[in-house]
Amino acid sequence: MTPDATSRSATEPAVQCSMFQATTGPLVSMALLSLDLDEVARRLSLTIEESWDGHGAVRAAFFTLAGTDFVVTHHEGDPPRTYVWVRKSGPVDPAARTGILLTALGVGMEVVSYSTWGIGTDLSRIPAAWRRFRHRPVDSHQRFWESFRDRMGMYVGRVTYEGVTAYLDGYDHASGGVLLNGLREWLAATYGVGENLMWAAQVVQVVFPEGRPDSPWSKDEHTRAVEGLVALLEEFFHHLQDPADAPPRTS
């Protein structure tokens, strides 16, 4: 399918999500566009977020468009183009998914440099970001934590406890489970919470010793939970660096 610029006005607007809201599972590579990320963001009225993926700094925007969850990215050091990824939703046909995006951008297939279905202006080799994506992130625990902690306040949208824990779960999944390995056991040994619980539920028990707040949580309760989570992870990663310096406690 080859959308043209005249169909753009009939397309519903892109709805932006925060990384914390959107990063809940693996991404599926779709296409590489010759447009740079800033131009894509301008055309779709999106805010670009800065993050990292274990292979270096990355700029990205997460959004939904016509029932499809899109992510557009650019890695530091790569040529000024835009990588397009989707999460598992929306149309099954990858060409149709990309067509939705191109229609919203007001461009045609001529901007597709590479695609997973074999159409593009340069099919000589797999794009660099997709080659990197095949390998697990290489960040150490400490580098990940420094990056995460320093970027807590920059994400678009409201930061919720569920969003932050989903982001961490997604990164842990991408790293093969090594990022948060041992967290549940450490929380149980250090704070006396149930080891049979998921770590996110354990954190709630620690942060709210008086009991989990009733749903829906207020903004202040989400803030308290996120700040408590950050403090616990700070302590956990410090423990990994020097276990003898932080002996377990249960009170």
C-alpha positions, -999 to 999 in steps of 0.1 A, spaced: 0 0 0 12 35 -8 -5 62 12 -3 98 -1 -2 131 17 -39 139 8 -51 111 32 -34 126 62 -62 148 73 -85 118 76 -61 100 100 -67 101 137 -40 118 157 -11 100 174 -16 96 211 17 98 230 26 74 259 54 77 284 81 51 282 69 41 317 34 35 303 45 17 271 75 -5 278 58 -37 288 72 -62 264 95 -69 235 94 -47 204 90 -59 168 112 -43 142 92 -29 112 110 -3 91 138 22 88 127 56 75 149 82 58 132 109 78 150 120 109 134 115 143 128 152 149 109 155 117 88 125 126 80 139 160 72 173 145 47 159 120 30 137 147 32 164 175 52 140 197 77 147 225 110 129 221 123 111 253 159 103 260 168 69 275 192 40 269 188 4 259 220 -13 271 239 -4 239 240 33 244 219 64 244 187 64 225 160 90 217 125 77 213 88 84 212 61 59 222 26 64 208 -6 47 196 -21 54 162 -52 38 148 -50 8 172 -13 1 167 14 7 194 44 23 177 78 32 189 102 54 168 138 56 178 172 69 170 205 57 185 234 80 193 260 77 166 236 63 139 228 82 107 199 107 110 171 82 102 142 68 122 137 32 133 101 21 135 90 -6 160 56 -19 171 43 -38 200 20 -68 194 -13 -50 186 -31 -36 156 -31 -50 121 -10 -82 115 3 -72 81 36 -52 87 31 -33 55 -4 -22 67 10 -11 100 37 10 84 11 23 59 -8 37 89 22 56 101 32 69 66 -3 81 61 -2 100 94 32 114 84 19 126 50 46 107 30 48 76 8 68 44 6 97 64 -9 109 72 26 112 35 36 149 27 35 145 -8 48 116 -30 59 109 -64 73 88 -73 43 115 -66 18 106 -32 4 130 -2 7 155 19 -11 185 2 6 181 -35 13 218 -43 11 222 -50 48 202 -51 80 201 -17 98 225 -13 127 200 -9 155 183 -42 145 216 -60 146 223 -46 181 188 -55 191 196 -92 186 221 -91 214 212 -87 251 219 -53 267 254 -51 281 249 -25 308 261 -33 343 237 -31 372 254 1 384 253 18 350 217 9 345 208 22 379 227 55 374 209 60 341 175 51 354 178 72 386 190 103 368 161 103 343 132 98 367 116 132 361 118 136 323 92 113 310 60 126 294 27 119 311 19 110 347 44 87 363 26 59 381 39 30 402 25 5 378 42 23 349 76 24 365 75 -13 376 64 -22 340 94 -3 326 117 -22 350 101 -55 342 105 -48 304 142 -40 308 147 -70 330 131 -92 304 153 -77 277 184 -84 298 175 -121 303 164 -116 338 198 -106 352 190 -70 361 166 -78 390 180 -113 398 179 -117 435 157 -87 443 128 -108 457 151 -128 479 169 -97 491 136 -79 499 124 -110 518 156 -114 538 161 -77 545 125 -65 552 107 -97 561 81 -96 533 68 -127 516 93 -143 493 64 -159 474 52 -124 462 63 -106 431 89 -80 438 65 -51 430 41 -64 456 69 -68 481 79 -32 476 43 -21 483 44 -40 516 76 -22 526 65 12 515 30 10 530 35 -10 562 0 2 573 -14 -17 543 -18 -13 505 -39 18 497 -74 13 482 -77 17 444 -75 40 426 -44 54 441 -40 92 445 -11 111 429 6 113 464 3 76 469 19 69 435 47 93 443 53 77 477 54 42 461 78 53 433 101 72 457 101 41 480 109 18 451 138 40 441 152 40 476 149 2 478 166 -3 445 194 21 455 199 -1 486 197 -33 466 223 -23 439 246 -10 467 242 -44 483 252 -61 451 284 -40 450 293 -47 486 271 -74 503 291 -72 535 284 -35 538 246 -40 541 237 -69 563 202 -83 560 176 -69 585 140 -77 591 127 -45 608 
